[in-house]
Structure formats: structure tokens, C-alpha cells
Amino acid sequence: MTTSSTARMDLARAWVESPLQMVSALEASAAGLLGPAVDVVYRTGITPLAELAARLGTIALPAGTTVTAESTRSLWRHGQPAAVGDAFSGAVQSRGLVGVRRPLVVLDDGLATLHLLRLLTAPDARHLVRARAHPGLARRTLATAARARLLSLADAGLLTVFTALPVPDDLADAFRATGGQLVGHSFAWSASLREPELHGAGVVVVGSAMASDGLIDPAAYASWVHQVADAGHDEVVYIPHRRETPAITALVADRDTIRVERGPWPVEVSLRCLAPGSVVHCLPSTPLLTLRSVLADAGVELVGSTVPEAWWTSHASSRFRASVRAIAGPR
């Protein structure tokens, strides 16, 4: 066997579909969780991913790490991935959770990570589907098999969940009781970078996808951002969610005091550059959980706002509304 063949067999591939998943894969590689040679493979056709990959091409990646673009169709010719970002993906469940049982790392995917842990530990859970999904019979069958597969990996000590989210103690204990490993991180590799920079940003509003997803009233959402801008005398930087529609952004940024900033980095990385004393406003979402420790260490204030009942649309179920209230929690 040649040296190059040996190196190829040792290469661990991480399949990612969002900027947060991509950065999480790089953090996992830097932490040594995926072995000495790692290829972070990102799904083609997703603009924010392509933009982040281009930016990563200008900086030093963790040792032994590469970043590669692949279509979903071509990815699987390389065999099972060593890490995945979206355990609810139909492609991952049908192609990435089959074959020989091997160690698998589930990378951070925001609040979906907590949802995954709950589904793996709840006695009445049967299948792995996204929180607001309404799958048909075939999809439920696949998702049931995927849950059994992950629990089988956990029982064999082969499943690791890698997350920056604060996992409640009871949920963490329940997951560890299945045999799974829970590894936390604080974006240590990202913190070593000297970028990105938000010049002159003293007040930042982190955008939410709830308006674009039709869960809250867009006008009410825009009014919330306007109130933040009107409360001070300085320019407000607004960071749209990656799924935000142009129409929502235009509704929000309809005045000179609001500057829209779109960068390739997840906010957990981009907001590290804020000066002490800066203020970040956020609705209940993944950033409200992940940014608490990141910004506290930087001397930046994080202000979490609740979602008034009047904002909700008929598309937001009572279960979803309750989950949002739980994220806001006591502050």
C-alpha cells in the first residue's frame, strides 16, 4: 500500500451544510476530535457556505485540515463521513448512517442540536425529524431507522455530539446514559483569528429567521429593530439571518441609522471583534445561547428580547412558541 493510499484511508470527512456547521467542523478538527487529517466537505449551491469557504482560503486552517466543495450526489462515493452537521438531513440518514459501524461526530447545528439530544433520550420519541417537520410514512420510516442507528452507535461508544450550546444537566446526563459522548467547545480556534471586524459597531442587532419563515409578523419584527435604533444616537449594525429574504431586510433597514452587514462568518465568530462596552440585541434563538459566554468574555452586553404574543402568526404552533419562551428564559 502506498503512502498516499494510507493517508487517504486515514482522512476523516466532515459533511456540512451551513456556516455554523462549517466552523464547528473546523473547531472539532482543531480540537483533535476528528484525527490528524480532516477534509471539511461543504454542500455546493449554498451561497453563504461558498463565501465562507473563499474567506477560509486566505487564512491558516487547523493543521491537517482542508475544505472541499461537493454536491450531495457526489459526496457519498467517498464512503461514510466521520462527522455530519445535520443529523435530520434525509441524505445523511439514508446514506451516511449505513454500513459498518464507525465513530461518528455530530457537529453543532444550533438549536437543532438540543432537539436531537431530546429525541435520542426521550422514551416516547420514535424518529429523528426536525422540530417543525410533518413527514410522510416513508420519511418517518427512514427517520426511525436513523434514530435506532445513532442509539446503536452511542451504545457502542461511537457517537459524539460536539456543541457550543449550554446543554441542561438532565439532558446531558440522559444522553451520556445512552453511551453517547458530549463534548463542549467555546470556539477556541475561531478566537485565535484576527478577523473579522465590524468597524465602528457599538450597537448590533442579530437578525432572526422567524419573520422570513412566516412565524412572526414582519412589520412587528422590523419595528423591534427600529426601536433599538431609535433608542440611541449611534448607528446600529443589523446582521440579517442567512435565510432572511431581501424584502424583510429592506423593511428593517429603511433608515440611515441602520447599517446592514452581511459577512460569511457565523455571529459567534464575527462578534468577537466588538469593543468592550458594545451592546448586542437578539431575539430567542441559537445566538442568544451561544453568544452569552462568547460576549461576556469580551465585555460586551447581550440583550435578549422576548417575542410578544401579538407577533405570532398562525404558522407558529403552540409547541414552537413554548420552545422560544424557554430559550429566552430568565435573564
N, C-alpha and C positions, 0 to 999 in steps of 0.2 A: 504494500500500500504506500502511495506517495505521500510526501509531507502535505501537499495541497489537499489531497483527499481526506487525510486525517483532520486537517483544520476545518474542512467543510462539514465533516460529521460532528465536530465539536461546536459548530456555530449555532447559537440559540437565536431563534427568530421571534420577535415580538410584533404582533399584528395590532395596529392602532387605527382609529377612525375619527379622532378629534385631537385638537391641540393639547388638551389636558392629558389625554391618554398618551400622547407622544412624549410630553415632558415627563410623565410618570415612568414611561419605559426607560428614558434616559437616567432618571433618578435611580431606578432599580438596577440598571447597568452599573452606574457609578458606585452603588452600594454593594456590588458584588453578588447580587441576588440571582443573576442570570448566567454566570460563568465568565470566562475570560474573553470570549468573542461573541458579540451580540450584533445582530442586524435588526434595526427598528424599521419594520416594513409598514409603510402607510398606504392607505387606500387612495387610489387615484380618483380624480374628479371632484375632490373636495378642496375648494379654494383656500380656506384658512390653513389647511394642512400643507398645501403646496407652498404657501407663503412662509410658514414656519420652517419648513424643510430648507427653503432657499436661505433663510436667515441662519439656520444652523450650519450651512455650508461655509459660513465666514468665521466660525468660532471653533475652538478646540472641544471636541466631544470627549466623553469619558473614554479612557484607554480601551482599545479593542472594539470600539463601537462604530457602526456605520448606519446610515439612513438611506433607505431604498424605497422607491415608489413601485407599487404593484397593483394590478386590477384584482378584484376579488376572484375572478375566474382563474387567473394565472398563479395566484398565491399558493394554492394547495398542491401544486406539483412539487413543492419543496418538502412536503410532509407536515406533520403536526407542529404547530407553533409551541414554543416554550412559554409564551406569555400572550395574553389577549386582554384587550381593553374593554370589550363589550361582551359579557357572557350571555346577554339576551339576544344577540345577533343570530338570525336564522342560519346564516352562512357558517358562523363559528360553531353553532350547536350541531349542524348537520355534517360538517367536515372536520372541524377542529377538535371535537370531543369523541373521536372514534379511534379504533386501532389499539395499539399497545399502550398500556397504562404507563405514562411518564409524568414526571413532575410538571405541574402547571402553575403559573403565577397569574392571578387576575389583577390587572392594573387598575389604578384609580379611574373611575368614571363618574365622579361627583356623587350626587345623592343616589344614583343607581347602585352604587357600591353597598350602601346601607340596605337598600331594598333587596339586593342579592343575599346579604347575610341573613336578613329576616326570613326570606324564602327557604334558605338552606337549613334554618334552625326551627322554624315553626312546625309543630306537629301536624297541623291541618293543611300545610302547603303541599301541592302536588306537582306543580310545574313552574319553570322559570320563564316568566314573561314580564315585560315592562309594566310599570305601575298603572298606566292608563290604557293598556292594550286590551283588545277584545278579540282574541284569536279564535280561529275556526278549529274544527276537530283535528285536522292534520297537523296544524301548528301546535296545538295542545299536546298531541301525542309526542311530537319532537321535543317539546319543552319538558315533558315529564321524563323522557329518557335522559335529557341533559341534566336535570336535577339529580337523577339516580347516578349518573356518571360522575358528577362533581362530588357527591357524597361518598362514592366509592373511592375516589382519589383521596378525599380527606381521611377516610378510614385507614387508608394505606400510608398516610403521612406524606402525600404527594401534592396536596393543594395548599397554596399560599395566597392570601389576599394582601396586597400592598397598597396602603392608603394613607393619605394625609388627614383624613376626616377624623374627628373625635368620635370613636365608637363607644356607645354606652356600655358600662361594665357588664350588665346582664347579657347583652347581645354578644359581646366579645367572649364571655365565659361559655355561652351556649355554642358558639362557633368552634371554640377550642375543644369543647366536649365531643364534637364530631370527629376530631383528629386533625382538623384544619389548623394552619398557622396564620396568625395575624401579625403582619409587620407594618409598623407605622413609620412615617417619614415626615420631614419638615422642609422639603425642597432644598436640601443642603447643597446639592450640586448647582442648582439654579442660583442659589445665593452667592456662589463664587463668581458669577458672571458680572461684568462691569456694564451691563446693559439690561433692559432698555432704559430710556429716560423719558420722563414726561416733564418737559421744561415748563417751569412756572406754574405747575399744578398744585394749588393749595387746597382746593375742594374738588373731589371726584365723585361722580355718581356711576356705580356699576350697573349696567343695564340688565334687565330680566327678559327672558323669552316668553313670559306669561302673556304679554299683550299680543305678540306675534302669533302665539299658539291659540289665541282666541279664548283664553281663560279669564282674563280681566279686561275691563273696558279701556281701550287705547287712549281715549280722552282723559280719563281719570289718571292713567299712568303718566301721560305727558304732563298733566297738572302737578303731579307729585314732583317731577324733575324741575318744573318751573318754580315751585315753591322753594326748593332748595336753592335755586339760582337767585330768586328774589330776596332770600333771607340774608344774603351777604352783599359785599361790594366788589368782590373779585370775580374773575372769570371762573366758570365751572367747566371742568372737563367731563364729558359724557362718553363712556365706553359702551357701545352697543353690544348686546349679546350676539354671538356668531350667527344665530338663526334669525336675528331681527330683520324685518322687512324694511326696504327703503322708505315706505310710506310711514311706518312708525318712527323711524329716525327723523324724517322731515317734520313730523308732528312735534317731536320732542325739541329739536334744535331749531326753533323758529325765531330765535333772538340772538343778538350779537354776544350776549354774555355766556352763551353755551357753546363750547368748542368740542366737536366730535373727534375722538381719537380712535382709530382702528389700527391695532397692531397685531402681529402674528402670535404674540405670546399670551398664554392664559394670564388672567389678572393676578394669580398667585405669584407670578414672576414679575410682571410689568409694574406692579405697585410697590415692589420692594425699594424702588428708587425714590419714593416720595420722601420729602424732608420731614424731620420731626415737627410735630405740630399740625401737619396736614390732617384733613378730615375726609373719610370715605363713607358715602351713603350707599345703602344696599337694601333691597327687599329680601325676604326669606328665600334663600337659595343656597346652592353649593358654596359660593364665595363667602356668604355670611358665616359659614362654619370654618372653612379653610383659612380665611383671612384673619381670624381672631388672633391666632398666635403669631402669624407672619407679621402683621402690622403692629401688634403690641411690642414685639422686639425692636421695631423701628421707631417707636414713639409716635405712631400715627393712630388717630382715633377712628374707630369703626362704629358707625351709627346704623343700626338695623331698624327699619321701619316695618310696621305691621301692614297687612292688607285689609282695609276696611271691607265690611260685608257688602257695601254698595258697589264695590268694584267688580265683584264676581259676575261672570256670565253663566248661562245655563250649561255651558260645556264643562264647567268645573264641578266635579262631583263633591259630595259632602266628605267623602274619604280624602280626596285631594286637598280640600280646604283644611281639614283637620291636620294633615301632614305638614302643610305650610305653617299653620299656627304652632305646631310642635317645633319646627325649625327656629322660629322666632324666639320662642322660649322666654325665660326671664333674662333680663339684661341688667 
